């Protein structure tokens, strides 16, 4: 019986390790996506007057 408890403990710790690894990988992916979006938007480089006037002449 002690062997099965030990095996179960090892299995639970391995599952926890893989879960933590998965979480860290997802965090890295989210950080990369956020950085890519911020670079694509680059809000600081936009002209603040952009879009204030619309030319509707035909």
N, C-alpha and C positions, 0 to 999 in steps of 0.2 A: 504494500500500500504506500509506503514511503516513496518508492520509485515513481509511482504515478503522480503523486503530489509534486515531486521535484520536477518531473517532466511538464506538468501543467504550469508550474511557476516559470520555467524556462520559456515555454510557449507564450505565456502572457507577456513576459518581458520582451520577447522578440516582436510580438504584435505591437506593443507600445512603441518600440524603437522604430518600426516601419511606419507607424502612424505619425510619429514626430518628424521623420524624414520627409514624408509626404507633405506635411504642413509647411515645413521649411522650403521645399521646392515650390509649393504654391505661392508662398510669400514672395520668393524671388521673382516668380513669373508676374505677380501682380505689381511689384515694384518696377519691373522692366516695362510693363504695359503702361503704367502711370507715367514713367519717364518719357516713353515714346509719344504719348498723347500730349504731354506738356511741350515737348519739342515741336510737335506738329502744330499745336495751337500758337505757341510763342507769342502770347498776348502782348508782351512788352514791345514788339516790333510793329504792331498795327497802328495805323494813323487814327488818332482819336476822332478826326472829323469824317472818317470814312462812313458813308451811308447816311449822312445828314441831309444831303440833297438828292433829289431824283429828277432827272430830265424826262419829261413826258411829252415833249414836242414830237410831232409826226412829220 
